[in-house]
């Protein structure tokens, strides 16, 4: 037979996969995450109206009055767009309590949480399997009386298939002909691997070939995506995901990754609108306070950035280093990093986007300077390029149209920080002072006062502010501030480097203003 036996998998039979997003329920169990009701509404709106997920699980019943307010808001909105059938709430086998709570919110679908392992049934509920089945049947009858749709979770199903499969079959045999729409099979503790998922799903689909099974993965072994795909391969008709992989402990299967692999590797169809994946990811990042790793597939800041110069060269000639995950597919764009590994090709592409042309000799000098900066672990952005070119070639482009003449910032205990500044804009000097929530905030407010009072203009708004200490994270190193500004639909990202954080931010601000003035003039 050889050294290994090949795993035989039946041909993929379900080209359409239903996606249920549980960011607002299971995702909110991420440590430190608690969405406000209006935040839940904004996320839910985007999920069902723009991203077009098939279903959203938005809460657990009987948690709090705030949770009830959130569910009511979501259901009211969903009613207005005829999508209330997409909204679901987790409920418990507790008589009428959960069902009434969910019904009072205006939600018409309950995801009933039953026990999917004998240990949970006996040691958590202190009930026999038959007693638990009887309780479930009474809940199903009551939900049916209220004309509510029911999906059934078999909590800890993966453990149940390992330790007590006969218990699972006992539940299924009794419940399969009831009003349950979907049986949802969670790997609650994140303990399975893809081979086990294949084995378990084969058994479930063999015993119950006409049942709609969902799979709900957890990522404790970093296998949530792999396990989800194994489930689909063996008959799962629906998958549960969360935006950015949020969830308890190590999280759940991330929506973006599952969608991309389903489409590209399995040629499966979903209803997901891929070009909104990045938007929903950023919205959830903002509301959750959980930062996305730069190398997170699909949605990370760096995943569409080519660093090696040879890759940029190949892309420039014939997209030689591009795969099916093209950034435009997800509402993003490819970038080419500037650093010690850039090479001429990366720099040329960035210069072309800026409309700058250099001779071969000039290009060599600029490449050398960027390499030197990279060796010192400094971040080089596309917006830095005109300044690097100016510094290296000793000419006056871009012209410094906005110049800081002098400034003073201070803060005292019990008083708001204050800034007093003098700037020169297109040859004329202006002064202003202001208070703010911090020294830099006071400085920017004073600067905006000058623009508004003397020029009757505004400049871009601050979108993101990041501070690092290069190189090597030493506390006595220079502070590097990277600020992202938004001007309409355009983004400007600038960097300042100084021993003082406020001074570094001010340098980044004046770089932005000069770029902004250049754009306005053009």
C-alpha distance (Angstrom), angle and dihedral (degrees) to the residues before:
residue distance angle dihedral
X1 . . .
X2 3.82 . .
X3 3.76 132.5 .
X4 3.80 95.7 -53.6
X5 3.76 135.9 26.6
X6 3.76 114.4 -131.0
X7 3.79 115.8 -124.5
X8 3.79 109.5 -121.8
X9 3.78 114.9 -146.4
X10 3.78 124.9 -172.3
X11 3.83 115.3 -114.0
X12 3.76 113.4 -83.6
X13 3.80 105.8 -93.2
X14 3.79 105.6 -179.9
X15 3.83 111.5 62.5
X16 3.82 90.8 176.9
X17 3.82 118.9 67.6
X18 3.80 122.1 -167.7
X19 3.81 114.1 -138.2
X20 3.80 121.3 -148.5
X21 3.80 115.4 -172.2
X22 3.79 116.1 -153.0
X23 3.81 99.6 177.1
X24 3.80 91.6 121.8
X25 3.81 93.3 51.4
X26 3.80 113.7 23.1
X27 3.81 92.7 20.6
X28 3.79 90.5 55.8
X29 3.80 88.1 61.5
X30 3.81 87.2 74.3
X31 3.79 108.0 119.5
X32 3.81 109.6 -93.2
X33 3.82 96.3 10.7
X34 3.81 121.5 121.8
X35 3.79 118.9 154.5
X36 3.79 120.1 -149.2
X37 3.83 115.8 -127.6
X38 3.81 94.0 -104.8
X39 3.81 90.1 47.6
X40 3.78 89.9 53.5
X41 3.78 89.1 50.7
X42 3.81 93.3 51.1
X43 3.80 91.8 49.2
X44 3.80 92.5 45.9
X45 3.81 91.9 49.4
X46 3.77 92.2 53.5
X47 3.81 93.7 44.1
X48 3.80 96.4 54.1
X49 3.82 102.9 26.8
X50 3.81 102.6 37.9
X51 3.80 108.5 16.0
X52 3.82 90.6 38.0
X53 3.80 99.6 -144.6
X54 3.79 112.4 176.9
X55 3.80 96.8 -126.8
X56 3.80 139.1 3.3
X57 3.79 126.8 -154.0
X58 3.78 103.4 -151.8
X59 3.83 108.9 176.4
X60 3.77 150.4 -14.9
X61 3.79 116.7 -100.9
X62 3.81 121.7 -106.5
X63 3.81 96.1 11.8
X64 3.81 100.4 125.0
X65 3.78 144.5 -39.8
X66 3.80 89.2 -101.5
X67 3.79 89.3 56.0
X68 3.79 89.8 50.0
X69 3.81 90.7 51.6
X70 3.80 89.8 51.7
X71 3.81 93.3 50.8
X72 3.80 91.1 48.0
X73 3.81 91.3 51.0
X74 3.80 92.1 49.1
X75 3.81 93.1 47.3
X76 3.81 92.5 48.0
X77 3.78 89.8 52.7
X78 3.81 92.8 44.4
X79 3.81 89.8 52.4
X80 3.81 90.8 55.7
X81 3.82 91.4 55.7
X82 3.82 94.3 38.6
X83 3.81 92.8 -113.9
X84 3.80 103.5 112.3
X85 3.81 87.2 115.8
X86 3.81 86.9 69.3
X87 3.83 94.0 59.9
X88 3.81 120.1 91.4
X89 3.81 135.4 174.9
X90 3.80 129.0 -158.9
X91 3.79 112.1 -116.4
X92 3.78 135.3 -179.8
X93 3.79 136.1 -128.7
X94 3.81 92.0 -105.1
X95 3.78 105.0 128.5
X96 3.80 110.8 -100.2
X97 3.83 99.0 -27.7
X98 3.82 101.8 93.9
X99 3.78 94.3 36.7
X100 3.81 92.1 51.4
X101 3.83 91.4 46.7
X102 3.80 92.0 52.2
X103 3.81 93.6 43.0
X104 3.81 91.3 50.3
X105 3.82 88.7 55.7
X106 3.79 91.1 59.2
X107 3.80 93.3 -109.4
X108 3.78 116.4 136.3
X109 3.81 101.4 -167.8
X110 3.79 127.4 70.4
X111 3.79 125.1 -168.0
X112 3.78 98.9 -152.1
X113 3.80 114.9 -150.3
X114 3.80 111.1 -139.4
X115 3.79 127.1 169.1
X116 3.80 114.2 -94.7
X117 3.80 98.2 -171.8
X118 3.77 131.9 54.7
X119 3.81 91.5 -128.8
X120 3.81 91.9 58.1
X121 3.79 91.7 46.0
X122 3.79 95.3 50.3
X123 3.81 103.1 30.9
X124 3.80 100.5 36.7
X125 3.80 102.7 31.6
X126 3.83 95.9 25.7
X127 3.80 88.5 -139.2
X128 3.78 137.3 124.6
X129 3.81 118.0 -114.4
X130 3.80 90.6 -106.4
X131 3.80 92.4 51.2
X132 3.81 90.0 51.3
X133 3.80 91.4 47.9
X134 3.80 90.6 51.1
X135 3.82 90.7 51.6
X136 3.82 90.6 50.0
X137 3.82 92.0 49.7
X138 3.80 91.3 52.4
X139 3.82 90.0 50.7
X140 3.80 90.6 49.3
X141 3.80 91.6 50.7
X142 3.81 91.7 50.8
X143 3.81 92.9 47.2
X144 3.79 89.2 49.5
X145 3.81 89.2 51.0
X146 3.83 88.6 56.4
X147 3.83 90.5 45.6
X148 3.81 92.1 -117.3
X149 3.77 123.9 152.8
X150 3.81 115.5 -122.6
X151 3.79 131.8 -152.3
X152 3.80 117.2 -179.5
X153 3.81 125.9 -139.6
X154 3.80 116.0 -155.5
X155 3.79 95.4 -153.7
X156 3.82 114.9 -146.0
X157 3.82 89.2 11.4
X158 3.82 93.4 155.1
X159 3.81 90.7 57.2
X160 3.77 89.6 45.0
X161 3.81 92.0 54.4
X162 3.79 88.9 49.9
X163 3.82 99.6 44.7
X164 3.82 108.5 17.8
X165 3.82 114.2 16.1
X166 3.81 90.8 154.4
X167 3.82 88.3 63.3
X168 3.82 90.8 54.1
X169 3.79 91.9 49.0
X170 3.81 89.3 49.2
X171 3.82 90.4 55.3
X172 3.78 93.9 43.4
X173 3.81 94.3 47.6
X174 3.78 90.0 55.7
X175 3.82 97.8 40.6
X176 3.78 104.2 36.0
X177 3.82 93.8 88.1
X178 3.80 95.9 46.2
X179 3.81 128.8 94.6
X180 3.84 92.7 -82.5
X181 3.84 108.0 131.1
X182 3.78 98.7 -166.8
X183 3.79 134.9 14.3
X184 3.80 107.5 -144.9
X185 3.79 116.5 -154.8
X186 3.82 115.2 -159.0
X187 3.75 129.4 -165.6
X188 3.79 84.5 -149.1
X189 3.80 96.7 177.7
X190 3.80 96.0 36.6
X191 3.81 92.3 -121.8
X192 3.80 104.6 134.2
X193 3.78 132.5 91.5
X194 3.83 125.6 -150.0
X195 3.81 93.9 -96.1
X196 3.80 90.9 55.1
X197 3.80 91.2 46.7
X198 3.80 89.3 52.6
X199 3.79 90.9 49.5
X200 3.80 94.8 46.7
X201 3.80 95.3 45.2
X202 3.78 91.9 48.2
X203 3.80 88.4 56.3
X204 3.81 93.1 47.2
X205 3.80 95.1 47.8
X206 3.81 92.1 43.8
X207 3.81 91.6 53.7
X208 3.83 94.9 39.2
X209 3.82 108.4 24.0
X210 3.82 97.0 167.0
X211 3.80 98.3 48.7
X212 3.80 123.7 108.6
X213 3.82 105.7 -126.1
X214 3.81 124.7 -168.7
X215 3.80 122.8 -164.6
X216 3.80 122.0 -143.3
X217 3.82 113.8 -166.0
X218 3.79 132.4 -164.7
X219 3.78 122.3 -159.4
X220 3.81 105.5 -136.8
X221 3.83 92.0 126.6
X222 3.82 93.7 32.5
X223 3.81 88.4 -107.0
X224 3.82 102.0 111.7
X225 3.80 94.4 110.1
X226 3.81 94.4 42.0
X227 3.79 91.8 47.5
X228 3.80 91.3 48.6
X229 3.79 91.3 53.9
X230 3.80 91.6 46.6
X231 3.80 88.6 53.8
X232 3.81 92.2 51.4
X233 3.79 90.6 47.5
X234 3.80 89.5 56.9
X235 3.77 101.3 43.6
X236 3.80 112.3 -69.2
X237 3.79 108.0 144.5
X238 3.79 95.4 -169.0
X239 3.81 138.1 36.1
X240 3.81 130.9 -158.3
X241 3.81 117.1 -139.4
X242 3.79 141.1 163.8
X243 3.79 131.3 -144.3
X244 3.82 109.8 -97.8
X245 3.81 89.4 0.0
X246 3.81 93.1 -79.5
X247 3.78 116.1 172.4
X248 3.77 146.4 110.8
X249 3.83 118.0 -45.1
X250 3.82 104.7 -17.7
X251 3.78 94.9 -0.2
X252 3.79 136.8 -122.0
X253 3.79 135.4 -71.9
X254 3.84 107.4 -61.1
X255 3.79 114.1 -119.5
X256 3.82 97.6 -137.2
X257 3.81 95.2 51.1
X258 3.80 93.9 45.7
X259 3.80 91.6 49.2
X260 3.81 94.8 49.0
X261 3.81 94.7 47.6
X262 3.81 93.8 44.7
X263 3.78 90.5 54.3
X264 3.81 100.7 38.2
X265 3.80 103.0 33.5
X266 3.83 101.2 31.6
X267 3.82 101.9 24.9
X268 3.79 85.7 -131.3
X269 3.78 121.3 159.6
X270 3.79 125.3 -128.7
X271 3.78 133.3 166.6
X272 3.81 93.0 -119.4
X273 3.81 117.4 132.1
X274 3.80 98.1 -139.9
X275 3.79 98.2 -164.8
X276 3.82 89.0 67.0
X277 3.82 95.3 54.4
X278 3.79 93.2 92.9
X279 3.81 92.6 47.1
X280 3.81 94.1 52.8
X281 3.80 90.0 44.5
X282 3.81 92.2 55.6
X283 3.80 92.6 44.9
X284 3.81 92.3 52.7
X285 3.80 90.7 44.0
X286 3.80 89.9 54.9
X287 3.81 96.2 46.3
X288 3.81 96.8 40.1
X289 3.81 96.5 44.2
X290 3.82 88.1 -137.9
X291 3.80 108.4 129.6
X292 3.79 119.4 -136.2
X293 3.80 113.5 -120.4
X294 3.83 109.9 -112.5
X295 3.82 90.0 -124.1
X296 3.83 96.2 46.7
X297 3.83 104.9 133.0
X298 3.80 116.2 -102.9
X299 3.82 97.2 -4.6
X300 3.83 106.2 41.8
X301 3.80 118.0 111.5
X302 3.80 94.0 -119.4
X303 3.80 104.0 39.4
X304 3.80 95.0 95.3
X305 3.79 94.6 40.8
X306 3.80 118.4 104.9
X307 3.80 111.9 -151.2
X308 3.80 105.2 174.6
X309 3.78 114.2 80.5
X310 3.82 92.3 -139.9
X311 3.81 89.3 59.8
X312 3.78 92.3 51.2
X313 3.80 89.2 48.7
X314 3.82 91.4 52.3
X315 3.80 92.5 47.1
X316 3.78 91.2 48.6
X317 3.81 91.7 53.1
X318 3.80 100.8 42.8
X319 3.83 112.9 -26.4
X320 3.79 87.9 -91.2
X321 3.81 94.7 160.4
X322 3.81 98.6 43.6
X323 3.80 124.2 107.3
X324 3.83 129.7 -167.8
X325 3.82 89.1 -81.1
X326 3.79 92.9 86.8
X327 3.82 110.7 172.2
X328 3.81 95.3 -130.1
X329 3.80 87.8 63.7
X330 3.82 88.2 66.5
X331 3.79 98.0 38.9
X332 3.81 93.5 -95.2
X333 3.81 139.1 105.3
X334 3.79 135.4 -130.0
X335 3.80 117.7 -106.5
X336 3.78 133.0 -167.4
X337 3.79 115.8 -139.4
X338 3.77 122.3 -130.6
X339 3.79 115.8 -140.0
X340 3.76 144.4 93.1
X341 3.82 92.7 -48.1
X342 3.80 95.5 45.6
X343 3.77 102.2 98.6
X344 3.77 123.3 -171.5
X345 3.82 95.6 -63.6
X346 3.82 95.6 61.4
X347 3.78 91.3 48.3
X348 3.80 93.4 46.4
X349 3.81 92.0 53.3
X350 3.81 92.1 50.1
X351 3.79 91.9 46.5
X352 3.80 91.3 49.9
X353 3.80 90.4 53.4
X354 3.80 88.1 53.3
X355 3.80 92.4 46.8
X356 3.83 93.1 -117.1
X357 3.80 122.4 141.7
X358 3.81 124.3 -166.2
X359 3.76 134.7 -175.6
X360 3.84 117.4 -115.4
X361 3.81 89.7 -102.5
X362 3.78 92.5 50.9
X363 3.80 90.7 46.3
X364 3.79 90.9 53.9
X365 3.81 91.3 53.3
X366 3.80 93.7 47.9
X367 3.82 91.3 47.2
X368 3.80 90.1 52.0
X369 3.82 92.0 51.0
X370 3.82 93.1 48.9
X371 3.80 89.9 49.1
X372 3.81 89.9 52.4
X373 3.81 90.9 50.7
X374 3.79 90.1 48.8
X375 3.79 91.1 52.4
X376 3.80 87.5 56.9
X377 3.83 89.2 51.0
X378 3.79 92.7 -115.7
X379 3.79 117.1 153.7
X380 3.78 113.1 -120.2
X381 3.81 116.9 -162.1
X382 3.77 130.7 -170.3
X383 3.80 89.7 -108.6
X384 3.82 88.7 57.8
X385 3.78 91.7 59.8
X386 3.83 98.4 84.4
X387 3.81 89.2 52.3
X388 3.79 93.2 47.7
X389 3.79 89.8 48.6
X390 3.80 90.0 48.2
X391 3.81 92.3 48.8
X392 3.78 95.2 45.8
X393 3.78 98.7 42.8
X394 3.82 96.1 37.6
X395 3.78 96.9 -133.0
X396 3.80 131.7 124.9
X397 3.81 102.6 -108.2
X398 2.94 118.8 144.6
X399 3.79 94.2 32.5
X400 3.80 114.5 -135.4
X401 3.78 98.7 -117.5
X402 3.82 95.0 165.0
X403 3.79 117.5 46.5
X404 3.79 132.6 176.5
X405 3.81 109.7 -128.5
X406 3.81 98.9 178.4
X407 3.77 141.8 -30.3
X408 3.77 142.6 -176.0
X409 3.81 125.4 -160.5
X410 3.78 125.6 178.5
X411 3.76 141.3 162.7
X412 3.78 131.8 -159.7
X413 3.79 132.9 -169.5
X414 3.79 110.7 -86.4
X415 3.81 94.2 8.8
X416 3.80 132.3 92.6
X417 3.83 114.9 -106.3
X418 3.80 113.8 -99.5
X419 3.80 132.8 -153.4
X420 3.79 129.8 -164.2
X421 3.79 115.9 -170.7
X422 3.80 142.9 176.5
X423 3.81 118.9 -161.1
X424 3.77 136.9 175.5
X425 3.81 116.6 -136.8
X426 3.79 118.3 -175.5
X427 3.80 91.5 -21.9
X428 3.83 99.0 -46.2
X429 3.79 125.4 101.6
X430 3.81 125.4 -134.9
X431 3.81 134.3 -178.1
X432 3.82 133.4 -156.5
X433 3.76 142.0 151.3
X434 3.79 133.6 -154.2
X435 3.78 144.7 165.7
X436 3.79 125.3 -122.4
X437 3.78 147.5 167.9
X438 3.81 89.6 -87.8
X439 3.80 138.8 2.0
X440 3.78 94.1 -90.0
X441 3.81 92.6 43.8
X442 3.81 89.3 53.0
X443 3.81 90.2 49.0
X444 3.82 93.5 51.5
X445 3.80 91.9 46.2
X446 3.80 90.0 53.1
X447 3.79 89.3 48.7
X448 3.80 91.7 49.6
X449 3.81 89.0 49.1
X450 3.81 89.2 57.9
X451 3.79 92.3 49.6
X452 3.81 92.6 47.0
X453 3.81 99.4 40.3
X454 3.80 101.0 39.8
X455 3.81 104.3 22.6
X456 3.81 101.4 26.7
X457 3.81 88.5 -134.2
X458 3.78 140.8 112.3
X459 3.79 130.5 -144.2
X460 3.84 131.7 -146.0
X461 3.79 120.6 -57.7
X462 3.80 122.8 -116.7
X463 3.83 111.4 -103.5
X464 3.81 102.8 171.6
X465 3.80 138.1 3.2
X466 3.80 122.0 -163.4
X467 3.80 128.8 177.2
X468 3.81 126.1 -163.5
X469 3.79 135.0 168.0
X470 3.81 112.3 -131.5
X471 2.90 136.8 -133.4
X472 3.81 113.6 33.8
X473 3.79 97.0 -23.5
X474 3.83 95.4 -84.4
X475 3.80 112.8 164.2
X476 3.81 91.4 -135.2
X477 3.80 93.6 52.4
X478 3.77 126.5 105.6
X479 3.79 118.2 -78.3
X480 3.78 115.4 -119.3
X481 3.79 117.1 -157.8
X482 3.79 120.6 -168.2
X483 3.80 114.5 -170.0
X484 3.79 125.9 -171.1
X485 3.79 116.7 -152.9
X486 3.80 128.7 -167.9
X487 3.80 121.1 -145.5
X488 3.80 106.2 177.6
X489 3.79 105.3 -62.4
X490 3.81 92.4 -18.0
X491 3.79 126.0 95.3
X492 3.82 124.5 -150.3
X493 3.81 118.3 -169.3
X494 3.81 118.3 -170.7
X495 3.80 136.1 174.6
X496 3.79 134.2 -145.3
X497 3.79 126.6 -169.2
X498 3.77 123.8 -162.5
X499 3.80 142.6 127.3
X500 3.83 88.4 -107.5
X501 3.80 120.9 62.3
X502 3.81 94.7 -143.4
X503 3.80 91.5 48.4
X504 3.81 90.7 49.4
X505 3.80 90.1 51.2
X506 3.80 91.0 48.5
X507 3.82 90.4 52.6
X508 3.80 90.1 51.3
X509 3.81 89.5 48.7
X510 3.79 93.9 53.9
X511 3.78 91.1 47.6
X512 3.80 87.5 55.3
X513 3.81 92.5 48.1
X514 3.79 92.3 53.2
X515 3.80 91.1 48.8
X516 3.81 88.6 47.3
X517 3.81 92.7 50.4
X518 3.79 90.0 48.9
X519 3.82 90.6 51.4
X520 3.80 91.9 47.8
X521 3.80 91.1 51.1
X522 3.80 92.4 48.5
